[in-house]
Amino acid sequence: MDRAPTDNDAQTRGRMVAVVGPSGAGKDTLMAYAARHFEDREDVIFVRRIITRDTAAGGEDHDGVSEAEFHALEQAGRFAVSWQAHGLRYGIPAETRDAVDKGRVVIANGSRSALALFKAAYPSLIVVNVTARPEVLASRLEARGRESRQEILQRLERSSLTVAGDYCVITIDNSGAMEEAGQAMVEALSTCLPAKV
């Protein structure tokens, strides 16, 4: 069940905010919108993920490494969280735990399949679930040209747009204007900031 952070969730430490949602929901776009809003705040950090994908491949801004390099980083304990999805491996740098412990709000592009790992690494986890209506997702995915509309619709029918598990979840519907959803993202992250005393 969705709920916003409350005073009962407040801790002296900061928070990890994992942004999740299906392909085509617009996670990267909304995170970029929020990053511009919070760019002058040192206590808000947007994570640059490490991915086994060429840095020039497009999509999110990330550090691209080879499979061997990723494995070496993993073995050296350089990731707070690492997981595999869609034939790629993803890592969240270990130093993000220190940032959370120092009271900062850290925002990372996550994965619903890896939320248990996020929760284990960051007990003060907040999940922002970015969704959109199935027909909107289908149109956005079709525009990428990687699958036919029928294949996309069948995939969407098999997938869930919700987050399962005992997490503090804030859901943002990004079916309409990007500015509207972007402001919703800013407001969601603002609720995660420590109260000023």
N, C-alpha and C positions, 0 to 999 in steps of 0.2 A: 504494500500500500504506500502511495506517495505521501511524503510529509516533508515540510521544510525544517531546517535546523531550528532548534529551540534552545532556551537557556539551559535546559537539561543536557544538551549536547556540548555546551561550551566547556572548553578545557583551557588550561594555561598554555598548552601547545597550540600550534596552528592546525591546519587541515589539508588533507589531500582531496582534491576534487577530480574525480575520474569522469570524463565526458564520454558517453557511449551512445550507441544508436546504430541503426542499419545503414548500409551504403546508400548514398543519395539523400540522407537526412540533412546534410549540411553542417556537420560537426566542425570541420576545419574553418568554414566561412564564419560561423558564429564565434568560434574561439579567436579568430583573427579580429573580428569586430570588438570583442571584449578586451583583447590585448591592447588595442589602440586606446580604449577608454581608460585602462589602468596603467598605461605606459609610464606615468610619473610616480607610481607607487612601488617602493622597494620591497614592500611586504607582500606583493602579489607576483608570483613567478609562473610563467608559462613554460612548460617542459619541452625541450627538443628531444624527441625520441631517437633511439638508435635502432635502425632497421636494416635487414639484409636485402636492401634494394638500392640501386644507384641513386645518388643524391640528385642527379639531373633527371630522374624519372618523372618528375612532376608531382602534383598533389601536395601534401603537407611538407613543411620545411623540416628536414630531418638530417641526421648523420648516417650516411650509408656505409655499411661495412660488408665484408665477405662473410660467408658462413664460418670460415675458420677464425676470422677476427672476432666474430660474435661469440663463438664458443670460448675463445681465450678470455674475453672480457667476463663472460659468465663464470668461468672457472676461477677467475681472480676476484670474484665477489663485487664486481663493478655495477651490478644491477640490483635495485631494490625489488623490482618485479621484472620477470621476463616470461614471454609466452609465444606460442606459434599459432598462426592463423593464415588461411589463404595462401599457403606455401611460403610464407615469410616468417621471420622471427623478429620480435619486438622487445625492446628493453627500455626500462625507465632508470636513469642514472641513480646510483646509490646515494649520492649527495643530497637528493631530494628529501631523504629522511631527516637529515640534519636541518634542512630548511624548515621542515614542518616542526621539528622539535624546538626551533628558535622562534616559533610563533608565526611563521609565514603561511600564506595560503598558496598552495602549489596546485596548478591546474595541468592535467595531462590527458591526452587523447588515449582512452583506454579501450577495453573490450568487455562485453558482457560475459564472455567465457572466462575471463581472467579476474573477475571481481573478487573471488575468494582470495586470490593471491594479493590483490590490492588491500583487502581488509586485513590480512595477516601482517602486511608490511606497514600499513597506516591505520591503526585502530580508529582514528578520528575521520574515517573516510566519509565523503559525501559523493553521491552519484548524481550526475546531471544526465538525464536520458533525453536525447534529442530525437524526435520522431516527426513523421509527416504522414498524411493520408496515403494509402497504398497507391492510388492513381498518380499522386504527385511524385512519389518515389519512383514509380515505373517510368514516368516521363523523363525524370532526371537521369535515371540509369540508361534509358534508351538513347538519350542524347550523347552518352559516352561511346556508343557504338560497339560495345563489347559483346552484347547479347541481343537476341531478338526480343520483341515485346512479349511474345508468348512465353519465352523462357524466363523472362523477368517476372511476369505475373505468376507463373508457377512457383518460382522461388519465393516470392513474397507471400504466397498462400501458405507455404511451409514454415515461414519464419514468424517469430513473435516480436511485437513492438514494445513489449513490457520487460521489466527487469524482475527476475525471480530471485527471491532470497530476502534475508533480513538486513536490508540496507536502508539508509536514509536517502530517499530518492526525490529529486526535483525533476519533473517532466516538462519539456518545452516542445510545443508543436510548431514546427517550422514549415507549415504548409503554405503560408501566405507570404507577406512582405518580409524581406530579410531584415529590414530595420526594426520591425516589430519583434521578431524573434531575437534579434541581436540585443535589443533593450531588455528582453526577458532574461537573456543570458547574463547581462550586466547586473540585473536585479538579483538573480539567483546567486551570483558570486558575491555580491555585496552582503547578502545574508550570512555568508561564511566568514566575513571579516570580523576580527575581534572588536568588541564594543570599546569605544573610546572612554577613558576614565579621566 
